[in-house]
Amino acid sequence: MSPCPFCRCDQVYLAEVEDGMLTVACPSCSMSGPVSVDGDPEEARRGWEILCSRMCSHCRKNIIKHFTGRIRELKAEVALLKREAPPEVGSGGAEE
C-alpha cells in the first residue's frame, strides 16, 4: 500500500472501524482512508490508493508553494540577522 499522503509513514495498516467495516489507517498521524462497509480488505486498499493518488498530486503543489514561500522568508531573516550581528573578532575588523 502507498504510504500516508500526509506524513509519508509507510506503516499503514488495515483497521476495523466498527461492525466489520475496514479502512486503511496511519499509526503516525491517525489519518484513515475510505471505509469498506462490507469489510472487503481489497476495497479498503483500493480506496486508500485512490485517495493517495488524488491527494498526493494536490498536496505536492501546495507543499511546494508553501515551502518556497517559507524558504524565501527564512532567507530574508538570515540576511537581516547578518546585518544586525556585530563583527566577529579576527574577521578583519578594526582591532587587527
MONOR-V581154 format. One record per residue. RES is the residue in one letter. NEAR is the number of other C-alpha atoms within 8 Angstrom. Layout:
BEGIN
{{RES | NEAR} {RES | NEAR}}
END
This chain:
BEGIN
{{M | 6} {S | 7} {P | 9} {C | 12} {P | 8} {F | 6} {C | 7} {R | 7} {C | 10} {D | 7} {Q | 7} {V | 12} {Y | 7} {L | 11} {A | 8} {E | 9} {V | 8} {E | 6} {D | 5} {G | 9} {M | 13} {L | 17} {T | 17} {V | 15} {A | 12} {C | 13} {P | 9} {S | 6} {C | 7} {S | 7} {M | 9} {S | 8} {G | 11} {P | 10} {V | 10} {S | 12} {V | 8} {D | 7} {G | 9} {D | 10} {P | 10} {E | 6} {E | 8} {A | 17} {R | 12} {R | 8} {G | 11} {W | 14} {E | 10} {I | 8} {L | 10} {C | 11} {S | 8} {R | 8} {M | 9} {C | 9} {S | 8} {H | 8} {C | 8} {R | 8} {K | 8} {N | 8} {I | 8} {I | 8} {K | 8} {H | 8} {F | 8} {T | 8} {G | 8} {R | 8} {I | 8} {R | 8} {E | 8} {L | 8} {K | 8} {A | 8} {E | 8} {V | 8} {A | 8} {L | 8} {L | 8} {K | 7} {R | 6} {E | 6} {A | 6} {P | 4} {P | 6} {E | 6} {V | 7} {G | 7} {S | 6} {G | 7} {G | 9} {A | 4} {E | 6} {E | 5}}
END
